[in-house]
Amino acid sequence: MNSTAQKASRKWANGAFVRIAAAMVTVVATCLLLGMPTAPAFAAKTWRAAPWADLFRDAPPRSRGKARRAAVPVLLPKPRPADAPSAKPEPPAAKEQAKDQGKDQVKDQAKEQATPAPQPPPQPSACRLALTEAIAIAPSIPDIHGAGGCGGEDLVRLEAILLPDKRRVSVNPAAILRCPMASALAEWIRSDIAPLAERLGSTVTDLDNFDSFECRGRNRIVGAQLSEHGRANALDVRAFKFTDGTTISLTDRTVPRGLRENVLHSACKRFPTVLGPGSDWYHEDHIHLDLMERRNNYRICQWDVWDPMPQKAPLLPAERPEEAPPREVAAGPDDAKSGAKAGAKSDAEPEAEKSNIENADEAQPPREEKPAKKKRRQNRRS
């Protein structure tokens, strides 16, 4: 190659300038692209000068305190109307009174929230509505809730039962029962016991209540299952009193058997549980009635109606009168043998034998009785 140092320097200077010029064109094009909007959305906005535009022109500096929101109009309050009352400062006493009233209101609200709202009284049951004063005098009493399920709801204090003819049968003492039990007892007295007394020519006046509500186990055994008496669902009846003053005990054996059987049949038809004499050792002197519900409507009727006792005790035989003939005694085998031997002798010699015996007794001298000790000594010496 024909080249010299001068030619090489010329070539090098031209090449470097071309490369620098190309680089500058690229930088300018990039700056233009960055400063100009490239989409229709940006073109719709107002044009803003590029941050570097101030570098090529003389412009006063912008203050930093100015903000865009300064252009937003400030809303002022509406002018006070002319007819509005003038605002006067309240005295300090009024302010304190208002504060005290506010505190009292807060306390009252706190008390109302703390105390529960009173519950409306429960509505009476259908049994309570049916057990009117025309049937029984049985005021309602509050519910009882004891330990172990003792107590009950819908309770009444049965004081008396009114018969259809308005006559009164007192319950002595008054019985605390559930309403269904009191209703069943009143129906039993009105429909069964009162007609039975009329057939006897009298009227029932009192029912002897032996036991009603009592929070205890069965038969008063400690640890036993809760009795129906503990649920106010049972009554023990001992006797009925009548207008003529007589008292009929249901377990008295001197009472006619037919009367006791009629009471038994009527009670077993109305009450699921009837216990009396013969059921156990705890119901020998009264009748237990309750409304206990069991599976398949199982019923218990255990009451043995014993036969009446004899009216008079058996008497001892009377004393034998003196003029009575001698009693005949049956002869034994020994008596028969002696009689046969005596029969062998003749009947003509009894007087001779008697005389001989008397003479023999007179002829023999009386024997001296010696002490037994001397005899024993003689026997020992011999």
TAURSUL-V470545 format. One record per residue. N is the residue number from 1. RES is the residue in one letter. SS is DSSP state (H for helix, E for strand, L for the rest). OMEGA is omega in whole degrees, -180 to 180 (* if undefined). BURIAL is b if it has 9 or more other C-alpha atoms within 8 Angstrom, else e. Layout:
# TAURSUL-V470545
N/RES/SS/OMEGA/BURIAL + N/RES/SS/OMEGA/BURIAL
This chain:
# TAURSUL-V470545
1/M/L/177/e + 2/N/L/-179/e + 3/S/L/178/e + 4/T/L/179/e + 5/A/H/179/e + 6/Q/H/179/e + 7/K/H/-180/e + 8/A/H/179/b + 9/S/H/177/e + 10/R/H/179/e + 11/K/H/-178/e + 12/W/H/180/e + 13/A/H/180/e + 14/N/H/-180/e + 15/G/H/-180/e + 16/A/H/179/e + 17/F/H/180/e + 18/V/H/-179/e + 19/R/H/179/e + 20/I/H/179/e + 21/A/H/179/e + 22/A/H/180/e + 23/A/H/180/e + 24/M/H/178/e + 25/V/H/-180/e + 26/T/H/-179/e + 27/V/H/180/e + 28/V/H/179/e + 29/A/H/179/e + 30/T/H/179/e + 31/C/H/178/e + 32/L/H/180/e + 33/L/H/179/b + 34/L/H/-178/e + 35/G/H/-178/e + 36/M/L/175/e + 37/P/L/-177/b + 38/T/L/-179/e + 39/A/L/180/e + 40/P/H/-179/e + 41/A/H/179/e + 42/F/H/180/e + 43/A/H/180/b + 44/A/H/-179/e + 45/K/L/176/e + 46/T/L/-176/e + 47/W/L/176/e + 48/R/L/180/e + 49/A/L/179/e + 50/A/L/-178/e + 51/P/L/-179/e + 52/W/L/-178/e + 53/A/H/180/e + 54/D/H/-179/e + 55/L/H/-175/e + 56/F/L/179/e + 57/R/L/-180/e + 58/D/L/-180/e + 59/A/L/180/e + 60/P/L/-180/e + 61/P/L/179/e + 62/R/L/178/e + 63/S/L/-178/e + 64/R/L/-176/e + 65/G/L/-179/e + 66/K/L/179/e + 67/A/L/-179/e + 68/R/H/-176/e + 69/R/H/176/e + 70/A/H/180/e + 71/A/H/-179/e + 72/V/L/-178/e + 73/P/L/-179/e + 74/V/L/-179/e + 75/L/L/179/e + 76/L/L/178/e + 77/P/L/-180/e + 78/K/L/180/e + 79/P/L/-178/e + 80/R/L/180/e + 81/P/L/-176/e + 82/A/L/-177/e + 83/D/L/-180/e + 84/A/L/179/e + 85/P/L/-179/e + 86/S/L/-179/e + 87/A/L/179/e + 88/K/L/179/e + 89/P/L/179/e + 90/E/L/177/e + 91/P/L/-179/e + 92/P/H/179/e + 93/A/H/179/e + 94/A/H/179/e + 95/K/H/179/b + 96/E/H/179/e + 97/Q/H/179/e + 98/A/H/178/e + 99/K/H/179/e + 100/D/H/178/e + 101/Q/H/178/e + 102/G/H/177/e + 103/K/H/179/e + 104/D/H/179/e + 105/Q/H/179/e + 106/V/H/178/e + 107/K/H/180/e + 108/D/H/178/e + 109/Q/H/179/e + 110/A/H/178/e + 111/K/H/180/e + 112/E/H/179/e + 113/Q/H/-179/e + 114/A/H/-179/e + 115/T/L/180/e + 116/P/L/180/e + 117/A/L/-179/e + 118/P/L/-180/e + 119/Q/L/179/e + 120/P/L/-180/e + 121/P/L/-179/e + 122/P/L/179/e + 123/Q/L/179/e + 124/P/L/-179/e + 125/S/L/178/e + 126/A/H/178/e + 127/C/H/-180/b + 128/R/H/178/b + 129/L/H/-179/e + 130/A/H/-178/e + 131/L/L/-176/b + 132/T/L/179/b + 133/E/L/175/e + 134/A/L/-180/e + 135/I/L/-177/b + 136/A/E/172/b + 137/I/E/-174/b + 138/A/E/178/b + 139/P/E/179/e + 140/S/E/177/e + 141/I/E/-179/e + 142/P/L/178/e + 143/D/L/180/b + 144/I/E/178/e + 145/H/E/-180/e + 146/G/L/-179/e + 147/A/H/177/e + 148/G/H/-180/e + 149/G/H/-180/e + 150/C/L/180/b + 151/G/E/-179/b + 152/G/E/180/b + 153/E/L/-180/e + 154/D/L/-176/b + 155/L/E/176/b + 156/V/E/173/b + 157/R/E/-176/b + 158/L/E/-178/b + 159/E/E/-178/b + 160/A/E/178/b + 161/I/E/-179/b + 162/L/E/178/b + 163/L/L/179/b + 164/P/L/179/e + 165/D/L/176/e + 166/K/L/175/e + 167/R/L/-170/e + 168/R/E/175/b + 169/V/E/-177/b + 170/S/E/175/b + 171/V/E/-175/b + 172/N/E/-12/b + 173/P/E/180/e + 174/A/E/-175/b + 175/A/E/174/b + 176/I/E/-174/b + 177/L/E/168/b + 178/R/E/-176/b + 179/C/H/179/b + 180/P/H/179/e + 181/M/H/178/b + 182/A/H/179/b + 183/S/H/179/b + 184/A/H/179/b + 185/L/H/179/e + 186/A/H/179/b + 187/E/H/178/b + 188/W/H/-180/b + 189/I/H/-176/b + 190/R/H/-172/b + 191/S/H/-173/e + 192/D/H/-174/b + 193/I/H/-180/b + 194/A/H/176/b + 195/P/H/178/b + 196/L/H/178/e + 197/A/H/178/b + 198/E/H/178/b + 199/R/H/176/e + 200/L/L/179/e + 201/G/L/-179/e + 202/S/L/-178/b + 203/T/L/179/b + 204/V/E/178/b + 205/T/E/-176/b + 206/D/E/172/b + 207/L/E/-178/b + 208/D/E/-179/b + 209/N/E/180/b + 210/F/E/179/b + 211/D/E/176/b + 212/S/L/-178/b + 213/F/L/175/b + 214/E/L/-176/e + 215/C/L/-176/b + 216/R/L/174/b + 217/G/E/-179/b + 218/R/H/179/b + 219/N/H/179/e + 220/R/H/178/e + 221/I/L/-178/e + 222/V/L/180/e + 223/G/L/180/e + 224/A/L/179/e + 225/Q/L/-177/e + 226/L/E/-180/b + 227/S/L/174/b + 228/E/L/172/b + 229/H/L/178/b + 230/G/L/176/b + 231/R/L/-178/b + 232/A/L/-175/b + 233/N/L/-177/b + 234/A/E/178/b + 235/L/E/175/b + 236/D/E/-178/b + 237/V/E/-179/b + 238/R/E/-176/b + 239/A/E/173/b + 240/F/E/176/b + 241/K/E/-176/b + 242/F/E/-176/b + 243/T/L/-180/b + 244/D/L/177/e + 245/G/L/-179/e + 246/T/L/178/e + 247/T/E/-180/e + 248/I/E/176/b + 249/S/E/-175/b + 250/L/L/179/b + 251/T/L/-180/b + 252/D/L/-177/e + 253/R/L/176/b + 254/T/L/176/e + 255/V/L/-179/b + 256/P/L/-177/e + 257/R/H/-179/b + 258/G/H/179/e + 259/L/H/180/e + 260/R/H/178/b + 261/E/H/177/b + 262/N/H/177/e + 263/V/H/179/b + 264/L/H/-177/b + 265/H/H/-180/e + 266/S/H/-180/b + 267/A/H/-178/b + 268/C/H/177/b + 269/K/H/-172/e + 270/R/H/-175/e + 271/F/L/179/b + 272/P/L/-179/b + 273/T/E/176/b + 274/V/E/-179/b + 275/L/E/-180/b + 276/G/L/178/b + 277/P/L/-179/b + 278/G/L/179/b + 279/S/L/175/b + 280/D/L/-177/e + 281/W/L/-175/e + 282/Y/L/-176/e + 283/H/L/-180/b + 284/E/L/-177/b + 285/D/L/178/e + 286/H/L/180/b + 287/I/E/180/b + 288/H/E/179/b + 289/L/E/174/b + 290/D/E/-178/b + 291/L/L/-179/b + 292/M/L/179/e + 293/E/L/180/e + 294/R/L/180/e + 295/R/H/178/e + 296/N/H/178/e + 297/N/H/179/e + 298/Y/L/-176/e + 299/R/L/179/e + 300/I/E/178/e + 301/C/E/-177/b + 302/Q/E/-180/b + 303/W/L/180/b + 304/D/L/178/e + 305/V/L/-176/b + 306/W/L/176/e + 307/D/L/-179/e + 308/P/L/178/b + 309/M/L/177/e + 310/P/L/-177/e + 311/Q/L/-179/e + 312/K/L/178/e + 313/A/L/179/e + 314/P/L/-177/e + 315/L/L/176/e + 316/L/L/179/e + 317/P/L/180/e + 318/A/L/180/e + 319/E/L/-178/e + 320/R/L/179/e + 321/P/L/-177/e + 322/E/L/-177/e + 323/E/L/180/e + 324/A/L/178/e + 325/P/L/180/e + 326/P/L/-180/e + 327/R/L/177/e + 328/E/L/-179/e + 329/V/L/180/e + 330/A/L/-178/e + 331/A/L/179/e + 332/G/L/-179/e + 333/P/H/179/e + 334/D/H/178/e + 335/D/H/180/e + 336/A/H/180/b + 337/K/H/-180/e + 338/S/H/178/e + 339/G/H/179/e + 340/A/H/178/e + 341/K/H/-180/e + 342/A/H/179/e + 343/G/H/-179/e + 344/A/H/179/e + 345/K/L/-179/e + 346/S/L/-180/e + 347/D/L/-176/e + 348/A/L/-173/e + 349/E/L/-177/e + 350/P/H/-179/e + 351/E/H/179/e + 352/A/H/180/e + 353/E/H/180/e + 354/K/H/-180/e + 355/S/H/179/e + 356/N/H/-179/e + 357/I/H/179/e + 358/E/H/179/e + 359/N/H/179/e + 360/A/H/179/e + 361/D/H/180/e + 362/E/H/-177/e + 363/A/H/-178/e + 364/Q/L/178/e + 365/P/L/180/e + 366/P/L/-178/e + 367/R/L/177/e + 368/E/L/179/e + 369/E/L/179/e + 370/K/L/179/e + 371/P/L/-176/e + 372/A/H/-177/e + 373/K/H/-179/e + 374/K/H/178/e + 375/K/H/-180/b + 376/R/H/-180/e + 377/R/H/178/e + 378/Q/H/179/e + 379/N/H/-179/e + 380/R/H/-180/e + 381/R/H/179/e + 382/S/L/*/e
